Amino acid sequence: MVAGLGAAAFRYLIGFVHNLLFLGILSANYDASAHTAPSPFGPFIILAPVAVAFIVAFLVKNFAPEARGHGVPEVMEAVYFNKGVIRPVVSVIKAVASALSIGSGGSVGREGPMIQIGACFGSTVGQAAHLPAWQTITLVAAGSGGGIAAAFNTPVGGVLFAVELVMHEVSARTLIPVVSATATATYISRLFFGPHAAFTMPGYPVTYFHLTNPWLLLAYAVLGAITGLVATLFISALARTEVFFEKYVRGGYYVQHPLGMLIVGGIIYAMVRIYGHYYVEGVGYATIQDVLNGAPFPIYLLLLLFFLKMVCTSLTLGTGASGGIFSPSLFMGSTTGAAFGIVLRHFFPSLDISPSAFAVVGMGGVVGAATGAAMAAIVMIFEMTQDYTVIVPLTLTVAISYAVRKAVSRDSIYTRKLTLRGEFVPETLRSDVSFTHHAADVMNKSIEVVPRPEAVPAQGKDGTAYLVVDDSRHIAGIAAPENLSTPKIQSRYAVVAPRDSTADVIAAMERANACVALVSANGDHPSPSDVKGVITRKEIMDALNRDMELFG
């Protein structure tokens, strides 16, 4: 509910800032899919993003440095390195700073902030209720998925986004809350903005997505390679811009960010003067909608829009604005796909090419490759088009695009920031096969009982563990095989059952603060004759190493 209501409030806040700065009116009604009329302020509109940049820098620097940038890396960092803990103030600063950045013309998306705002609220609830880490992280994932689902009216895509990028575990106990949250957030968003997707898709003739001509399939494969390179270029451009300003522009945040936004302001003013529309300002939905509607853009203008969007987004985020990269990725994907479609239509008129259809698929290609959320990209574009025939070309394009980007750049646009900090997040979700092994499968069965510690041999038998008993025949300690060269008796030990899983054994040893576990079917205080085996860290590591063979 909060993700849905927050998404609505955030969009109205963006509209208020945008209308005030561009048109000089007090109104929160703003349709991002329609072009903004030329500002009555003329060239002074260049200064709007500059003035806002000082405010954003002040808010972020003094209250929530985590709100700087596109936000998703900070959510991933909280999940994998901070047990899902995000400071509550981040949601407030992120909402205000992002609304200011987007509303003033900064070339960023509103989805990243919605993701971070939802994640922050989920984390806050988890902290306030003193929930275990896995439940707090589940709430973070629920907020993230709900935020992006509300942004695009794509409930299933929101779930997959959370699964691919945020969730540390996929099971009934985590998936049900996330699915419930995305469905609820989408429903609430529809109450405010209607049941429509972010973009109005034209109806394509069946031949555009029904690949009756095999050459069309090859064309979409080539588009996948192109969008993969585009995504790689975008990732590199954003990272290099940030490094450039940090290294060569002196004066810190309060100089770097306004300077970057001055260049952005100059570009959007030049666009409205030359071409009649701002085109690359803000989320860019109006331009995307024009491309999807088949507006007669010449190919040079499509390529110019693509280039300027990449430049403006890199300057906006690279110098310290707050906003997302999802919308810019959609923008670059649509212009790239449409330009490629125009080239194909010119050289291969018999293929009956629709540049708009290639724009739709190009959007998925760049988003899937840049973010690393390939499945989410496929499903979200499908949910936007409501046309199942798009699945075949879309899946092919996104798969190839993702593969090309991975071959050229290991990191996605989200993980690059974490990698530069020396923080590495998992690239895969793997089955926890530690639950498939029982204690009886991994235990060391070679055991001898000795009456006192001095009786433990210095060398011992190969692989034999020794149970040291006291005068009452109670187990006083264990000497593991790896400790026999310098005999060390472990007085602390856990007791596990033969059918307990390896994961249960690890948990039991953690609770007992022990390095060894005894396997017994007769309760927590077994006699020496009840012990069937001994498990130390060595047996656990051996089992885990065998499990790794399943994953290559």
Secondary structure, DSSP 4 states (H G I P E B T S, - for coil): -HHHHHHHHHHHHHHHHHIIIII--------TTSPPPPPTTGGGGGHHHHHHHHHHHHHHHHH-GGGSB-SHHHHHHHHHHSTT---THHHHHHHHHHHHHHHTT-S-BSHHHHHHHHHHHHHHHHHHTT--HHHHHHHHHHHHHHHHHHHHT-HHHHHHHIIIII-S--SHHHHHHHHHHHHHHHHHHHHHH-S--SSPPPPPPHHHHS--SHHHHHHHHHHHHHHHHHHHHHHHHHHHHHHHHHHH-TT-HHHHHHHHHHHHHHHHHHHHHHHSS--SSTT-HHHHHHHHTT----HHHHHHHHHHHHHHHHHHHHTT-B-BSHHHHHHHHHHHHHHHHHHHHHH-GGG---HHHHHHHHHHHHHHHHHS-HHHHHHHHHHHHT-GGGHHHHHHHHHHHHHHHHHH-SS-TTHHHHHHTT----S-----GGGG-BHHHH-B--EEEESSGGGS-SS-STT-EEEEE-TTS-EEEEE-GGGTTS---B---EEE-TT-BHHHHHHHHHHHT-SEEEEESS-SS--GGGEEEEEEHHHHHHHHHHHHGGG-
